[in-house]
Amino acid sequence: MKKILVPTDFSEQAENALKVAAQLAKQHHCEIHLLHIVEIPMHKVDALSSYNNLPEAIYFMKLANKQFKDLKAKPYLKDLVVHEHVDLHEIFKGIFQTCKKHHIDLVVMGSNGVSGLREMLIGSNTEKVVRTSETPVLVIKNKHEKFKVKDFVFASDFKEESKIPYQKALGFAQILGAKMHLLMVNTPHKFVTSAKANDRMNTFIETNKSNNYTTNIYNDLSIEKGIMNFSKSIKAGLIGMSTHGRQGISHFFNGSISEDLVNHAKRPVITFKI
C-alpha cells in the first residue's frame, strides 16, 4: 500500500476520514492524495464550453485551493507527502478516474450515512463510490484518535466469486496486523446447515489460509443484522465485505448488503469489488 485517496468536501466527516488516512500513511509510509469535487450543474455547460471557463468553476476551484492550504497545515499531516486535486465530475466518476490516473491503493471516505426516504431515492455519495469503485474503499463514520484494528470481520457467502475480494481483505488484515474473523450469516430465508457451511468455508480458504483467523457461523434474521450483531459481540474494529457493483434496476430490486452496512453500521467498513 503506497497511495491513499481521501475525497473531501472539507466537512467534519471528511476530516475524520483524513485523520485515519494520516495514521495509516505514517505507519506504512504512504502518500495521501486529497480530492475535492466541484459539481457544476450540467445545464450550464454546452458543447462549446469548457468547465474552466465557467465563473462558478473558477470561484469554487479558488475556494478549494484555499481550503486545501488550511487543511494541509493541520498538525496530523506534518511530515506526510500530501497531493491535492480539484476535479469537475460527479463524485463517484471523479474518484474512479483519480484512482486510475494515480494508481491509488485505498480510498478512505467519511460518511454519516442516510436512511429512510432519502436513502431509497438518492442514497449517499459514499454508497455510490462503494458500488462502483475498483479500488478498496474504507468508510469511516466516527472520530478515531487511534485507528488500531485488532479484530477484522470479513463476511461472505464463501462462493467462488468472492475469492479475489477475500485475498485483498487478507492482505489488508496483514497490513493492519489484525486477526481475521471469517463470517457466514445464516438466515431463515437462506438457511444452510452448520456442516455444509463449515465445509464451504474450509474449501474456500484452503489455498489462502491465514495464520491468524477464526471461522464463524452466526444465525440472525437478516445478513446485515447478523454482520453487525456478530461484529458487536466480538468488539470488532473493522467490517469487510465484497460488493458486486450492481447498478440501475438490478440494484433497485436486489440492493447491496455492503451498501446497507456503509449506511447503517457504526463501525468502519471496507469493501472490495468482485
C-alpha positions in Angstrom: 0.0 0.0 0.0 1.7 3.2 -1.3 -1.1 5.7 -2.2 -4.3 6.6 -0.2 -7.0 8.8 -1.7 -9.2 10.9 0.6 -12.1 12.6 -1.1 -13.1 15.7 0.8 -15.8 18.3 1.0 -14.0 19.8 4.0 -16.7 18.6 6.3 -16.2 17.1 9.8 -16.9 13.6 8.4 -14.3 14.0 5.7 -11.7 15.2 8.2 -12.5 12.1 10.4 -11.5 10.0 7.3 -8.4 12.1 6.6 -7.2 11.6 10.2 -7.5 7.8 9.8 -5.7 8.0 6.4 -2.9 10.1 8.0 -2.4 7.4 10.7 -2.2 4.7 8.0 0.1 6.8 5.9 2.5 7.3 8.8 2.5 3.7 9.8 3.0 2.3 6.2 4.9 5.2 4.5 2.1 6.1 2.1 1.4 9.3 0.2 -2.0 10.9 0.6 -4.0 12.3 -2.4 -6.7 14.7 -1.4 -9.6 15.1 -3.9 -12.3 17.8 -3.9 -15.0 17.5 -6.5 -16.7 20.7 -7.8 -20.1 19.7 -9.0 -21.3 22.2 -11.7 -24.9 21.7 -13.0 -24.8 20.2 -16.5 -27.4 22.6 -17.9 -24.8 25.4 -17.5 -22.3 23.7 -19.8 -22.9 23.5 -23.6 -20.9 21.6 -26.2 -18.6 24.5 -26.9 -17.9 25.4 -23.3 -15.0 24.4 -21.1 -15.6 23.8 -17.4 -12.6 26.0 -16.6 -14.2 29.0 -18.3 -17.3 28.9 -16.1 -17.3 31.7 -13.4 -18.7 29.2 -10.9 -15.9 26.7 -11.6 -13.2 29.3 -11.2 -14.7 30.6 -8.0 -15.1 27.2 -6.4 -11.7 26.0 -7.5 -10.0 29.0 -5.9 -12.0 28.4 -2.8 -10.9 24.8 -2.7 -7.3 25.7 -3.1 -7.6 28.0 -0.1 -9.3 25.2 1.9 -6.6 22.8 0.9 -3.9 25.2 2.1 -5.6 25.4 5.5 -6.2 21.6 5.7 -2.6 20.8 4.8 -1.4 23.0 7.7 -3.1 20.6 10.3 -0.6 19.1 12.7 -1.7 15.5 12.0 -0.5 15.9 8.4 3.0 17.0 9.4 5.9 15.2 7.6 3.4 13.5 5.2 3.5 13.8 1.4 0.1 15.2 0.5 -1.1 15.9 -3.1 -4.2 17.9 -3.8 -6.6 17.6 -6.7 -9.7 19.6 -7.8 -11.9 17.9 -10.3 -15.2 18.7 -12.0 -17.2 15.5 -12.3 -19.9 13.5 -10.5 -18.2 12.4 -7.3 -18.0 8.7 -8.0 -16.7 9.3 -11.5 -14.1 11.7 -10.2 -12.9 9.2 -7.6 -12.8 6.4 -10.2 -10.7 8.5 -12.6 -8.3 9.7 -9.9 -7.7 6.2 -8.7 -6.9 5.0 -12.2 -4.7 8.0 -13.1 -2.6 7.9 -9.8 -2.7 4.2 -9.2 -4.4 4.6 -5.8 -4.3 1.5 -3.5 -7.0 2.6 -1.0 -9.8 5.1 -0.8 -10.7 6.4 2.7 -14.1 8.2 2.9 -16.1 9.8 5.7 -19.8 9.2 6.0 -22.6 9.9 8.3 -25.0 7.6 6.4 -28.5 8.2 5.2 -31.8 6.4 6.0 -35.5 6.3 5.2 -36.9 8.0 2.1 -33.6 9.9 1.4 -31.7 6.6 1.3 -34.2 5.0 -1.1 -34.4 7.9 -3.5 -30.8 9.2 -3.7 -28.6 7.2 -1.5 -25.3 8.7 -0.4 -22.2 9.7 -2.3 -20.2 7.2 -0.3 -22.7 4.4 -1.2 -22.3 5.3 -4.9 -18.5 5.1 -4.6 -18.7 1.7 -2.8 -20.9 0.4 -5.6 -18.6 1.5 -8.4 -15.0 1.6 -7.1 -12.5 -0.9 -8.4 -10.2 0.2 -5.5 -10.9 -0.9 -1.9 -13.0 1.7 0.0 -12.6 2.2 3.7 -15.6 4.1 5.1 -15.1 6.0 8.4 -18.1 7.0 10.5 -16.7 8.5 13.6 -13.6 10.1 15.1 -10.7 7.7 15.7 -8.0 9.2 17.8 -6.1 6.0 17.4 -7.1 3.8 14.5 -6.0 0.4 15.7 -7.8 -2.8 14.4 -7.2 -5.9 16.4 -10.3 -7.9 15.1 -11.4 -7.7 11.4 -14.7 -9.4 10.4 -14.8 -10.5 6.8 -18.4 -11.5 5.9 -19.1 -13.6 2.8 -21.2 -16.4 1.3 -17.8 -18.0 0.5 -18.6 -18.8 -3.1 -16.0 -18.8 -5.9 -16.6 -15.2 -7.0 -15.6 -13.9 -3.5 -12.1 -15.4 -3.6 -10.4 -12.3 -5.1 -12.0 -9.9 -2.6 -11.1 -12.3 0.2 -7.4 -12.3 -0.9 -7.5 -8.5 -0.9 -9.1 -8.5 2.6 -6.5 -10.9 3.8 -3.7 -8.7 2.6 -5.3 -5.7 4.3 -5.6 -7.6 7.6 -1.9 -8.4 7.4 -1.1 -4.8 6.8 -3.1 -3.8 9.9 -1.8 -6.7 12.0 -5.4 -7.7 12.7 -7.0 -11.1 13.4 -9.4 -12.0 10.7 -12.8 -13.5 11.7 -14.5 -15.1 8.7 -18.2 -14.9 9.0 -21.1 -16.6 7.3 -24.6 -15.5 8.4 -27.4 -17.9 8.4 -30.9 -16.5 7.9 -34.4 -18.2 7.9 -34.8 -17.5 4.2 -31.3 -18.7 3.2 -30.6 -21.5 5.7 -27.5 -23.6 5.4 -26.7 -26.4 7.8 -23.6 -26.0 10.0 -21.9 -29.0 8.4 -22.5 -27.6 4.9 -21.4 -24.1 5.9 -18.2 -25.3 7.6 -17.4 -27.4 4.5 -17.9 -24.5 2.2 -15.8 -22.2 4.3 -12.9 -24.7 4.7 -12.9 -25.4 1.0 -12.9 -21.7 0.2 -9.9 -20.8 2.4 -7.9 -24.0 1.6 -5.5 -22.3 -0.8 -5.3 -18.9 1.0 -5.0 -19.7 4.7 -4.0 -17.2 7.3 -2.1 -17.9 10.5 -4.4 -15.6 12.4 -8.1 -16.3 11.8 -11.3 -17.9 13.0 -14.3 -19.2 11.1 -17.8 -18.4 12.4 -21.4 -19.2 11.5 -23.9 -16.8 13.0 -27.7 -17.0 13.0 -29.9 -13.9 12.6 -33.0 -12.5 10.9 -31.0 -10.9 8.1 -27.5 -10.9 6.8 -27.0 -7.2 7.6 -28.2 -7.6 11.2 -26.1 -10.8 11.6 -22.9 -9.0 10.5 -23.5 -6.0 12.8 -24.5 -8.2 15.8 -21.6 -10.6 15.4 -19.2 -7.7 15.0 -20.6 -6.0 18.1 -20.3 -9.3 20.1 -16.5 -9.5 19.5 -16.0 -5.7 19.5 -14.5 -5.8 16.0 -12.7 -2.7 14.8 -13.5 -3.2 11.2 -16.0 -5.0 8.9 -15.1 -6.2 5.4 -17.2 -7.3 2.5 -17.2 -7.7 -1.2 -19.5 -5.7 -3.4 -21.0 -6.6 -6.8 -21.2 -3.1 -8.2 -24.9 -3.5 -9.3 -26.5 -0.5 -10.9 -29.8 0.6 -12.3 -32.9 -1.5 -12.0 -30.9 -4.6 -10.8 -29.6 -2.6 -7.9 -33.0 -1.3 -7.0 -34.5 -4.7 -6.7 -31.6 -6.6 -5.3 -29.9 -4.0 -3.2 -26.5 -4.5 -1.8 -25.6 -5.7 1.7 -22.3 -3.8 1.6 -24.0 -0.5 0.8 -26.6 -1.1 3.6 -23.7 -1.6 6.0 -22.0 1.5 4.8 -25.2 3.4 5.7 -26.1 1.7 8.9 -23.0 0.2 10.6 -21.4 2.2 13.4 -18.1 0.5 12.8 -15.7 1.3 9.9 -16.5 -0.8 6.8 -14.1 -1.7 4.0 -15.4 -3.0 0.7 -13.7 -5.0 -2.1 -15.1 -5.1 -5.6 -15.8 -8.6 -7.1 
